[in-house]
Amino acid sequence: MARFPLLLVAPLALLLAACTQVNVKGDPDAWMRSMSDDATLRVATYNTSLYEDDTGGLIRRLEGADAGARKIASVLQRVRPDVVLLNEFDYDTDGRAADLFQRHYLEVAQPGGGDPLRYPYRYLAPVNTGVPSGLDLDRNGSAGGEGRNRGNDAWGYGLHQGQYGMLVLSKFPIDAEQVRTFQLLKWSALPGARQPKDPKTGEPWYPANVWSQLRLSSKSHWDVPVRTPSGTLHFLVSHPTPPVFDGPEDRNGARNADELRLWSEYLSPGDKPWLCDDRGRCGGLPEGARFVIAGDLNNDPVDGDGRHEAIVELLEHPRVLRYATPRSEGAAEVTAKYAASGIVHRGAPAHATGDFGPKAGTMRLDYVLPSVGFALKDSGVFWPASSSPEAAIADGSDHHLVWVDLDVPAP
């Protein structure tokens, strides 16, 4: 994977707000003045599985020499994306876990990785996972619960606030004032929302007073503007709920589909007074704005339990660039092994982005979707064949990093 020379950055200062954290440096235009006329922007998504069931668990894990985190850092050092979303990275309000991962893992050359990797800019913010709703969302007769069941009544499933969070890392400046988050947007606000129904009665699964309060995003949806050499890139990131772990009412399947549809609505023209972010700014993404949708979207176009029409609608949106699906040798190899044991899927074997065990097999769940207006140069999934030396660092998560290279003309 050839890369253009990396730009050296000046020392950074940390800007910490109550709900978000963004790194900044002294001269925000220095990188732009030094860019060549022919550069490549590499954008990626990676579900890192860097989460723990206890509050502060990830911090304690990263304070040691964690083998899984070292493998994740090794992959990032090999691929070296310019802008990357990390899914399943536990959120903490002071960004301690992100600091530890940056300084103790990314900035240290890892076995099987590459040179140390530094991101001078990052964005993190609260998510819905583990935030108590005070409601009986799983209809078991009580709000809250014990053990692992207590996560069922949170706004998004999680055993503590911030579990399975999101982290954006960038080599380019992030416009913190223009970031839009949709953590609080109500599910019922979405026109034509897929309200789950009780299959026995045909009645809504959630009582009216509960349905009116439910949040759409299981984690959050973020529009993070990044100042790239060719102008502002809107990094549209999310991690919809898996469409499983429910019952015949398929409440998680319905939510996953509508979490995907939120991006379709965000990109579509028209007045959208209902589409209001957490600061009260309403409406979708302006026409002509360039974007990349990224994340573990938990929906394969043809396989698995998701409502496939939702991901297909997003893939085929008029503002989303059509390009050859990222692929890997490792995915084709593992999928072939599952097929030999009787787990046969319809999707192209090389397109899978993760191995989800003998019941589910491999699926394509992770996406990087650029907007029209970008010229695609290359793409791939970091999933080497088992015979490759790189395979030793590729099993830090059950998902694999997906990347795209975009042509970046001079501004």
PyMOL commands that set and color helices and strands:
alter all, ss='L'
color gray80, all
select helices_A, chain A and resi 30-33+57-63+67-79+96-106+147-153+176-178+187-189+208-211+251-267+308-315+329-340+349-351+357-360+389-393
alter helices_A, ss='H'
color red, helices_A
select strands_A, chain A and resi 12-16+21-25+38-50+83-89+121-124+166-170+180-181+222-228+231-237+290-296+354-355+362-363+366-370+376-381+402-409
alter strands_A, ss='S'
color yellow, strands_A
deselect
rebuild
show_as cartoon
